[in-house]
């Protein structure tokens, strides 16, 4: 993957700097929320699973946003 023309630079930057570009943070957090919101609204009916999806989305967002922003 390190030699991949599209993914390689992202992986190397993360390994070297433990940082993510702002665009990657925005896309990642957005996709997490879109996916889990869709699942909570349209896929599951039990309220506990909906709450679990919200907790997962919050936790993953906090984790992603805790990394430094690569400039």
Beta strands, then each sheet from edge to edge (+ up, - down):
strand 1: 19-21
strand 2: 68-70
sheet 1: 1+ 2+
end
